[in-house]
């Protein structure tokens, strides 16, 4: 009697940062990037201090007083660019499937202020998937 093994998708409970896909704590965030993320003028940014999972930004509010707040790295457009680089560096379907699960976990469990970041990550996954499928079909034909 043989047992049938079911191939189950590996479920991940890791975010993009916890999995090491994106390392935002190493970024040198400029005042311009901080201003873009907060949607305020650059001259109102006083200081940017990166932390492991958030960035602390000191800025001047409308009333002229300084304010210090922590913001998610997911607010920054660089986050999307880093995820796209990680996706495009993948060379096989199994690894891409694992990364897709991490991306979906991240999208479900963390707030993305900009819809374009979530849509951009999904679009990058689909484009890479199409390319890897095309490459695997071409290799299969060559054999």
KAVEN-V622140 format. One line per field, one symbol per residue. ss: DSSP state (H for helix, E for strand, - for the rest). phi: phi as a letter, one per 40 degrees, with the letter a starting at -180 (. if undefined). psi: psi as a letter, one per 20 degrees, with the letter a starting at -180 (. if undefined). A space follows every 50 residues. Layout:
BEGIN
ss->???
phi->???
psi->???
END
This chain:
BEGIN
ss->-----------------------HHH----HHHHHHHH---HHHEEEEEE ---EEEEEEE-----EEEEEEEHHH-HHHHHHHHHHHH----HHHHHHHH HHHHHHHHH-----HHHHHHHHHHHHHHHHHHHHHHHHHHHH-
phi->.bcccccbcccbbbcccccgcbbccccbccccccccccfbccccccabbc bcbabcbcaccccgccbbacbcccccccdcccccccccccbacccccccc ccccdcccbbcbcbccccccccccccccdcccccccccccccc
psi->pqppppoqpopqkqrhghijgpmhiiqnprhghghghilrqhiipgqpoq agirpppprprhjiqqppqpqqiiiqhhgggggggggiipiqhghhgghh hgghgghhiqpohphhgghgggghghghggghggghgghhhi.
END
